[in-house]
Amino acid sequence: MLSHNTFPSNKRKRNTVFKKKKSDSRRAKPHPNNVKPPGNYYLDSFEDSFVDTRVTGMGRMLSLLDDQSISNIIECLPGRDLSTLSCVSKAFYIYCQEEDHWKRLCIKEFVGSFQFVKNWQRTYKTMKRPNLTFKTDHIEIRADFFYSEIMYHSWRCLSANLTQWCKKDNVDRREALSVQDFVKEYDMGNKPVVITDVVTQWPAFKDKLWTREQLVKDHGDTKFYINAGMHMKLKDFFTYSSQVNEENPAYLFDPKFGEECPKLLQDYQVPKYFEEDFFSCLEAERPNYRWFLAGPAKSGATFHKDPNHTSAWNACVTGHKKWVMYPPHITPPGVYPSADGLEVTAPISIVEWFQNFYEDDRGDDDDEDGANQDGQNKDAPIEFIQRPGDLVYVPTGWWHIVLNLEECIAVTHNFCNTHNIHNVSRFIRTKNSEKLIDKFSAAMNRHYPDVWKDVSDKEEKRQSENKSARVVFWEKLEQTHEDKPFVFDFGE
């Protein structure tokens, strides 16, 4: 599994036009600083007490700048200046309360060596002045007339009730599944499945070795990679995870845990369904393929396909995760892959996608377009809740997004087997580095020569057929022009 959401940039790109949804009818929690969406400005301006907080607090010139420009300026300030600026006016105070600014300062100045305290601003100030005692909780200053699409929408995502997206569950759930049946029904059919009786047999699960408390006891001083671009001690990360409430949390997402903390490898086994993995013949030169995962609610993975067109399995040991999956031929709403498929443009946070696109994704109850004979939308995704002890199979090429509904601990592997090796080979031949295909080809010829010969022969045949199809197309096009010369037609 790749593409877990990375450290958010202040250079936000929000979707500012929203479709009316059923969930919008429920009144959102008010912003702690009383920030409102810009649509409220017009009606508020008729109130006798109306005063534009931006203009009075920033002056007419600075208030002409949009939110993004102001955030870009504030982003350049050191912590002391950020605190000073927040005292200038209510408008500047509100801009300086944005947690992303303080988060960036913490990561920049302390890297991963900090102990999280309540929020990023409190953490930064505590780390800078360890002897400082906060006698009271921070009291937010409210502004009567302050409007910001970015801040308000970020607050909507931050305060979202995650359970509203947990109703639908349409995935196959299996137990006592034989390898033969798995291959026939799911691997060959490229179909997701949740297997419920494998993870429950692991020491990590049944001996409770992968609870927060036990992991801190056993590996608390070991540093793990966090997707914010830093390494943190496990005990410090769980201190953060247990307190934080932010739209786009940091996520422990370590591809080297097996090398740095080999004891964790003893706590689980690769399931029998996924023992075949041709990338293993690359040994130390194989691409990253296994990740130890941990993170708080709202963390997880934005929409992506697994790297190199591999398949994957994901085992959840603690916590619950919401999955939405689309087959390879359907691009999820709000997701825009590049032509070569190597880059994806999508909403900044996972929650933002659910807020803006999930209802659209499920379709309107009164809209029968696209329904099959069973009344089901043929383009509807597979979605479900992954529970503790559930093992998810992610077939090659499937789009998927994963939202942690609470603090979760999991492990995931990517693999290349008999049923996806043609996709893997084709992808790394055409869209990846030459070094990888050269190394993979050499290793396969050493360890699995018959398999690789079959793959190479089929790929050569496919390329030949594509070339022939292009030649035939141009020949027909030229013949059409020769047989039917162009003439003017005035309709006479």
C-alpha positions as CSV (number, residue, x, y, z in Angstrom):
1,M,0.0,0.0,0.0
2,L,1.4,3.4,-1.0
3,S,0.3,7.0,-1.3
4,H,-0.6,7.5,2.4
5,N,-1.4,11.1,2.9
6,T,1.7,13.2,3.3
7,F,2.4,16.3,5.4
8,P,-0.1,18.9,4.3
9,S,1.1,22.0,2.5
10,N,-0.4,25.4,3.3
11,K,-0.8,25.7,-0.4
12,R,-4.3,24.3,-0.3
13,K,-6.4,23.6,-3.3
14,R,-10.0,23.3,-2.1
15,N,-13.1,22.5,-4.0
16,T,-15.1,25.7,-3.3
17,V,-18.4,24.7,-5.1
18,F,-20.4,22.0,-3.3
19,K,-23.3,20.0,-4.3
20,K,-26.2,20.0,-1.9
21,K,-26.1,16.7,0.1
22,K,-28.2,15.1,2.6
23,S,-25.5,15.4,5.2
24,D,-25.4,19.2,4.6
25,S,-28.8,19.5,6.1
26,R,-27.3,18.8,9.5
27,R,-26.0,21.9,11.1
28,A,-22.2,22.0,11.2
29,K,-20.5,22.7,14.5
30,P,-19.7,26.4,14.7
31,H,-16.0,27.3,14.1
32,P,-14.2,28.1,17.4
33,N,-13.3,31.6,16.1
34,N,-16.8,32.0,14.5
35,V,-15.3,31.8,11.0
36,K,-18.1,31.6,8.4
37,P,-18.2,30.7,4.7
38,P,-18.1,33.7,2.3
39,G,-21.7,33.0,1.3
40,N,-22.8,34.5,4.6
41,Y,-21.2,37.9,3.9
42,Y,-24.0,39.4,1.9
43,L,-26.8,38.8,4.4
44,D,-24.6,39.7,7.4
45,S,-23.7,43.0,5.7
46,F,-27.3,44.2,6.3
47,E,-26.9,44.0,10.1
48,D,-26.6,47.3,11.9
49,S,-23.6,46.0,13.8
50,F,-21.7,44.7,10.7
51,V,-18.0,45.5,10.6
52,D,-15.7,43.6,8.2
53,T,-13.2,42.0,10.6
54,R,-10.6,41.5,7.8
55,V,-10.7,45.2,6.8
56,T,-10.6,46.6,10.3
57,G,-8.0,44.1,11.5
58,M,-5.6,44.1,8.5
59,G,-6.2,47.4,6.8
60,R,-7.6,47.9,3.3
61,M,-4.5,47.0,1.4
62,L,-3.6,43.7,3.2
63,S,-7.3,42.7,3.3
64,L,-7.4,42.6,-0.5
65,L,-5.1,39.6,-0.4
66,D,-6.8,36.2,-0.6
67,D,-6.4,33.6,2.2
68,Q,-3.8,31.6,0.3
69,S,-1.5,34.7,-0.1
70,I,-1.8,35.6,3.5
71,S,-1.1,32.0,4.6
72,N,2.0,32.0,2.3
73,I,3.3,35.1,4.1
74,I,2.6,33.8,7.6
75,E,4.3,30.5,6.6
76,C,7.6,32.4,6.4
77,L,7.4,33.7,10.0
78,P,9.4,32.2,13.0
79,G,7.4,31.2,16.0
80,R,8.0,34.3,18.1
81,D,6.9,36.6,15.2
82,L,3.8,34.3,14.7
83,S,2.8,34.8,18.3
84,T,3.4,38.5,18.1
85,L,1.3,38.8,14.9
86,S,-1.6,37.0,16.6
87,C,-1.8,39.9,19.1
88,V,-2.2,42.6,16.4
89,S,-5.9,42.1,15.7
90,K,-8.7,39.6,15.7
91,A,-8.1,38.9,12.0
92,F,-4.4,38.2,12.4
93,Y,-5.2,36.2,15.5
94,I,-7.5,33.9,13.5
95,Y,-4.9,33.4,10.8
96,C,-2.2,32.6,13.3
97,Q,-4.3,30.0,15.0
98,E,-4.2,27.7,12.0
99,E,-2.6,24.5,13.2
100,D,-0.7,23.9,10.0
101,H,1.6,26.8,10.8
102,W,2.6,25.5,14.2
103,K,2.8,21.9,12.9
104,R,5.3,23.1,10.3
105,L,7.4,24.9,12.9
106,C,7.5,21.8,15.2
107,I,8.6,19.5,12.4
108,K,11.2,22.1,11.0
109,E,12.8,22.9,14.4
110,F,12.4,19.7,16.4
111,V,12.2,17.2,13.5
112,G,10.8,14.1,15.3
113,S,12.3,14.9,18.8
114,F,9.3,16.4,20.5
115,Q,6.5,15.3,22.9
116,F,3.1,16.3,21.7
117,V,1.0,18.3,24.1
118,K,-2.7,18.8,23.3
119,N,-2.2,20.6,19.9
120,W,0.6,21.8,17.7
121,Q,0.7,25.4,19.0
122,R,0.9,24.2,22.7
123,T,3.5,21.6,21.7
124,Y,5.7,24.3,20.0
125,K,5.5,26.7,22.9
126,T,6.1,23.9,25.4
127,M,9.2,22.7,23.6
128,K,10.6,26.3,23.2
129,R,10.0,27.0,26.9
130,P,10.0,23.7,28.8
131,N,9.5,25.5,32.2
132,L,6.4,27.4,31.0
133,T,3.3,26.3,32.9
134,F,-0.1,26.8,31.3
135,K,-2.4,27.5,34.2
136,T,-5.6,27.6,32.1
137,D,-6.8,26.2,28.9
138,H,-6.5,28.4,25.8
139,I,-9.6,30.6,25.4
140,E,-10.5,31.2,21.8
141,I,-11.2,34.7,20.6
142,R,-14.3,34.9,18.4
143,A,-14.9,37.4,15.6
144,D,-18.5,38.4,14.6
145,F,-17.9,38.9,10.9
146,F,-14.9,36.9,9.5
147,Y,-15.3,34.9,6.3
148,S,-12.9,32.3,4.8
149,E,-13.7,29.3,2.5
150,I,-10.5,27.6,3.3
151,M,-10.7,27.9,7.1
152,Y,-14.4,27.0,7.2
153,H,-14.1,24.0,5.0
154,S,-11.0,22.8,6.9
155,W,-13.1,23.1,10.1
156,R,-16.0,21.1,8.4
157,C,-13.5,18.3,7.7
158,L,-11.9,18.5,11.2
159,S,-15.3,18.3,13.0
160,A,-16.9,15.7,10.7
161,N,-18.7,12.8,12.3
162,L,-17.0,9.8,10.7
163,T,-19.8,7.4,11.5
164,Q,-22.0,8.9,8.8
165,W,-19.9,7.1,6.2
166,C,-20.0,3.7,7.8
167,K,-23.4,2.4,6.8
168,K,-22.7,0.6,3.6
169,D,-20.9,-2.8,3.5
170,N,-21.0,-4.8,0.3
171,V,-17.8,-6.7,0.2
172,D,-17.5,-10.5,0.3
173,R,-16.5,-11.7,3.8
174,R,-15.0,-15.3,4.0
175,E,-13.7,-17.7,6.5
176,A,-12.2,-21.2,6.1
177,L,-11.3,-20.1,2.6
178,S,-9.1,-22.6,0.8
179,V,-6.2,-21.4,-1.3
180,Q,-7.8,-23.0,-4.4
181,D,-11.1,-21.2,-3.8
182,F,-9.3,-17.9,-3.2
183,V,-7.4,-18.2,-6.4
184,K,-10.5,-19.2,-8.4
185,E,-12.9,-16.7,-7.0
186,Y,-10.8,-13.7,-6.1
187,D,-7.2,-13.8,-7.4
188,M,-8.0,-14.9,-11.0
189,G,-11.2,-12.8,-10.9
190,N,-9.3,-9.7,-9.6
191,K,-12.0,-9.2,-6.9
192,P,-11.5,-7.8,-3.4
193,V,-12.4,-10.0,-0.4
194,V,-12.2,-9.7,3.4
195,I,-10.9,-12.9,5.1
196,T,-11.8,-13.0,8.8
197,D,-10.0,-15.9,10.3
198,V,-6.3,-15.4,9.6
199,V,-5.2,-12.4,11.5
200,T,-6.9,-13.6,14.6
201,Q,-4.4,-16.5,14.8
202,W,-1.3,-14.2,14.8
203,P,0.6,-13.5,18.0
204,A,0.2,-9.8,17.2
205,F,-3.6,-10.3,17.7
206,K,-4.3,-13.2,20.0
207,D,-1.4,-12.4,22.4
208,K,-2.2,-8.6,22.2
209,L,1.3,-7.8,21.2
210,W,0.2,-5.0,18.9
211,T,-1.8,-2.8,21.3
212,R,-0.6,0.7,21.9
213,E,0.5,-0.2,25.5
214,Q,2.4,-3.3,24.6
215,L,4.1,-1.8,21.5
216,V,5.3,1.1,23.7
217,K,6.6,-1.3,26.3
218,D,8.4,-3.5,23.7
219,H,9.5,-0.9,21.1
220,G,8.9,2.5,22.6
221,D,12.4,3.9,22.0
222,T,12.6,2.6,18.5
223,K,12.3,5.3,15.8
224,F,9.8,4.7,13.0
225,Y,9.2,6.7,9.8
226,I,6.3,9.1,9.9
227,N,4.8,10.4,6.6
228,A,5.4,14.0,7.7
229,G,9.0,13.4,6.6
230,M,10.6,12.5,9.9
231,H,11.3,9.7,12.3
232,M,9.8,9.5,15.8
233,K,10.2,7.2,18.7
234,L,7.2,5.0,18.9
235,K,6.2,6.1,22.4
236,D,6.3,9.8,21.2
237,F,4.2,9.0,18.2
238,F,1.5,7.2,20.3
239,T,1.5,10.2,22.6
240,Y,0.7,12.3,19.6
241,S,-1.8,9.9,18.2
242,S,-3.8,9.6,21.5
243,Q,-4.3,13.4,21.7
244,V,-4.4,14.9,18.2
245,N,-7.5,16.1,16.4
246,E,-6.7,17.5,13.0
247,E,-7.9,17.2,9.5
248,N,-4.9,15.5,8.1
249,P,-2.9,13.8,10.8
250,A,0.6,12.4,10.6
251,Y,0.7,8.7,9.9
252,L,3.3,6.1,10.9
253,F,4.0,4.4,7.6
254,D,7.4,2.6,7.9
255,P,8.7,0.4,5.0
256,K,11.9,-0.5,6.9
257,F,10.4,-1.8,10.1
258,G,11.5,-5.4,9.3
259,E,15.2,-4.2,9.2
260,E,15.0,-1.8,12.1
261,C,12.7,-3.8,14.3
262,P,12.9,-7.4,13.2
263,K,11.1,-8.7,16.3
264,L,7.9,-7.3,14.8
265,L,8.2,-9.8,11.9
266,Q,7.8,-12.6,14.4
267,D,4.4,-11.4,15.4
268,Y,2.7,-12.3,12.2
269,Q,3.0,-14.5,9.1
270,V,2.4,-13.9,5.4
271,P,-1.0,-15.5,4.8
272,K,-1.0,-18.7,2.8
273,Y,-2.9,-17.0,-0.1
274,F,0.0,-14.6,-0.7
275,E,3.1,-16.8,-0.3
276,E,4.0,-16.6,-4.0
277,D,5.9,-13.3,-4.6
278,F,8.2,-13.1,-7.6
279,F,9.6,-9.8,-6.4
280,S,11.3,-11.8,-3.6
281,C,13.9,-13.0,-6.1
282,L,15.3,-9.5,-6.1
283,E,16.2,-10.0,-2.5
284,A,17.8,-6.8,-1.0
285,E,17.2,-4.9,-4.3
286,R,13.4,-5.3,-4.3
287,P,11.3,-2.2,-4.1
288,N,9.6,-1.4,-0.7
289,Y,6.9,-3.9,-0.2
290,R,5.9,-4.1,3.5
291,W,4.8,-1.4,5.8
292,F,4.0,-1.2,9.5
293,L,1.1,1.2,9.9
294,A,-0.3,3.2,12.9
295,G,-2.3,6.4,13.1
296,P,-5.1,8.3,14.7
297,A,-8.7,8.9,13.5
298,K,-8.8,10.7,10.1
299,S,-5.4,9.4,9.1
300,G,-5.0,6.7,6.4
301,A,-4.4,6.5,2.6
302,T,-5.8,8.8,-0.1
303,F,-7.0,7.3,-3.4
304,H,-4.3,5.4,-5.1
305,K,-3.4,2.2,-7.0
306,D,-0.7,0.1,-5.5
307,P,2.8,0.6,-6.9
308,N,4.0,-1.2,-10.0
309,H,0.5,-2.7,-10.5
310,T,1.2,-5.2,-7.6
311,S,-1.6,-6.6,-5.5
312,A,-1.7,-6.2,-1.8
313,W,-3.0,-7.5,1.5
314,N,-3.8,-5.4,4.6
315,A,-4.2,-6.8,8.0
316,C,-5.8,-4.7,10.7
317,V,-4.9,-5.7,14.3
318,T,-6.5,-2.9,16.3
319,G,-9.0,-0.3,15.3
320,H,-11.6,0.1,12.5
321,K,-11.0,1.4,9.0
322,K,-13.4,2.6,6.3
323,W,-12.5,1.4,2.8
324,V,-13.9,2.5,-0.6
325,M,-12.6,0.6,-3.7
326,Y,-13.1,1.1,-7.4
327,P,-12.2,-1.4,-10.2
328,P,-9.3,-0.4,-12.5
329,H,-11.5,0.9,-15.3
330,I,-13.4,3.4,-13.1
331,T,-11.7,6.6,-11.8
332,P,-13.1,7.7,-8.5
333,P,-14.9,11.1,-8.4
334,G,-12.6,14.0,-7.5
335,V,-9.5,12.0,-8.5
336,Y,-7.5,13.0,-11.6
337,P,-4.6,10.7,-12.5
338,S,-1.9,11.9,-15.0
339,A,-1.8,10.3,-18.5
340,D,1.0,7.9,-17.4
341,G,-0.7,7.1,-14.2
342,L,2.4,8.0,-12.1
343,E,0.8,11.0,-10.4
344,V,-2.6,11.6,-8.9
345,T,-4.3,14.9,-8.1
346,A,-6.9,14.5,-5.4
347,P,-8.3,16.3,-2.3
348,I,-5.8,17.3,0.3
349,S,-7.2,15.1,3.1
350,I,-9.1,11.8,3.2
351,V,-11.9,13.4,5.1
352,E,-12.2,16.1,2.4
353,W,-12.9,13.5,-0.2
354,F,-15.6,12.0,1.9
355,Q,-17.1,15.4,2.6
356,N,-17.1,16.5,-1.0
357,F,-17.5,13.4,-3.1
358,Y,-18.8,10.4,-1.1
359,E,-22.5,11.2,-1.5
360,D,-22.0,11.9,-5.2
361,D,-20.1,8.6,-5.3
362,R,-23.0,6.6,-3.9
363,G,-25.5,8.3,-6.2
364,D,-28.9,9.8,-5.7
365,D,-31.6,7.5,-4.3
366,D,-34.0,8.7,-7.0
367,D,-31.6,8.3,-9.9
368,E,-31.9,4.9,-11.6
369,D,-29.4,5.7,-14.3
370,G,-26.6,3.2,-14.5
371,A,-28.5,0.6,-12.5
372,N,-28.3,-3.1,-13.5
373,Q,-31.1,-5.7,-13.4
374,D,-30.7,-6.1,-9.7
375,G,-31.2,-2.4,-9.1
376,Q,-27.6,-1.9,-8.1
377,N,-25.5,0.9,-9.7
378,K,-23.0,-0.9,-11.9
379,D,-20.4,1.8,-11.2
380,A,-20.9,1.8,-7.4
381,P,-17.7,1.0,-5.5
382,I,-17.1,-1.8,-3.1
383,E,-17.0,-0.3,0.4
384,F,-16.8,-1.7,3.9
385,I,-15.5,-1.4,7.5
386,Q,-12.3,-3.3,8.2
387,R,-12.6,-4.6,11.8
388,P,-9.8,-5.8,14.1
389,G,-8.7,-9.2,12.8
390,D,-9.8,-8.6,9.2
391,L,-7.5,-9.3,6.3
392,V,-8.3,-7.3,3.1
393,Y,-7.2,-8.5,-0.4
394,V,-6.6,-5.6,-2.8
395,P,-6.4,-6.8,-6.4
396,T,-4.0,-5.3,-8.9
397,G,-5.1,-2.0,-10.4
398,W,-7.9,-1.2,-8.0
399,W,-8.3,2.3,-6.7
400,H,-8.8,2.5,-2.9
401,I,-9.0,5.0,-0.1
402,V,-8.7,4.0,3.5
403,L,-9.9,6.2,6.5
404,N,-9.0,5.3,10.0
405,L,-12.1,5.7,12.1
406,E,-10.1,5.5,15.3
407,E,-6.5,4.8,16.3
408,C,-5.4,1.8,14.2
409,I,-2.4,-0.5,14.0
410,A,-1.9,-2.6,10.9
411,V,0.5,-4.2,8.5
412,T,0.4,-4.4,4.7
413,H,2.4,-6.2,2.0
414,N,2.5,-5.8,-1.8
415,F,3.3,-8.8,-3.9
416,C,3.7,-10.0,-7.5
417,N,2.3,-13.4,-8.3
418,T,1.2,-15.6,-11.2
419,H,-2.0,-13.7,-11.7
420,N,-0.7,-10.1,-11.8
421,I,2.8,-10.6,-13.1
422,H,1.8,-9.6,-16.7
423,N,0.4,-6.3,-15.4
424,V,3.5,-5.7,-13.2
425,S,5.8,-6.5,-16.1
426,R,4.0,-4.3,-18.5
427,F,4.0,-1.4,-16.1
428,I,7.6,-1.5,-15.2
429,R,8.6,-1.9,-18.8
430,T,6.7,1.1,-20.0
431,K,6.4,3.5,-17.0
432,N,9.2,2.7,-14.6
433,S,13.0,2.8,-14.5
434,E,15.0,0.6,-16.8
435,K,17.1,-0.5,-13.9
436,L,14.2,-2.2,-12.2
437,I,13.0,-4.1,-15.3
438,D,16.6,-5.1,-16.0
439,K,17.2,-6.4,-12.5
440,F,13.8,-8.1,-12.4
441,S,14.3,-9.8,-15.7
442,A,17.7,-11.1,-14.7
443,A,16.4,-12.4,-11.4
444,M,13.4,-14.1,-13.0
445,N,15.5,-15.7,-15.6
446,R,17.6,-17.2,-12.7
447,H,14.8,-18.3,-10.4
448,Y,11.7,-18.7,-12.6
449,P,12.9,-19.0,-16.2
450,D,9.7,-20.7,-17.5
451,V,7.4,-18.1,-16.0
452,W,9.5,-15.2,-17.3
453,K,9.6,-16.7,-20.8
454,D,5.9,-17.0,-20.8
455,V,5.5,-13.4,-19.6
456,S,8.0,-12.1,-22.2
457,D,6.5,-14.0,-25.1
458,K,3.0,-12.7,-24.3
459,E,4.3,-9.1,-23.9
460,E,6.1,-9.4,-27.2
461,K,2.9,-10.7,-28.9
462,R,0.9,-7.9,-27.3
463,Q,3.3,-5.3,-28.6
464,S,3.3,-6.8,-32.1
465,E,-0.5,-6.9,-32.2
466,N,-0.7,-3.2,-31.1
467,K,1.8,-2.3,-33.7
468,S,-0.1,-4.2,-36.4
469,A,-3.4,-2.5,-35.3
470,R,-1.8,0.9,-35.6
471,V,-0.5,0.1,-39.1
472,V,-4.0,-1.2,-40.2
473,F,-5.6,1.9,-38.9
474,W,-3.4,4.2,-40.9
475,E,-3.7,2.1,-44.0
476,K,-7.5,2.3,-43.7
477,L,-7.3,6.0,-43.2
478,E,-5.2,6.5,-46.3
479,Q,-7.4,4.2,-48.3
480,T,-10.5,6.2,-47.3
481,H,-8.9,9.4,-48.5
482,E,-7.9,7.8,-51.8
483,D,-11.3,6.3,-52.5
484,K,-13.3,9.4,-51.5
485,P,-11.5,12.5,-52.5
486,F,-12.6,15.7,-50.8
487,V,-15.3,17.7,-52.5
488,F,-17.2,20.8,-51.5
489,D,-20.9,20.1,-50.7
490,F,-23.2,23.1,-50.7
491,G,-26.3,20.9,-50.2
492,E,-27.6,21.4,-53.8
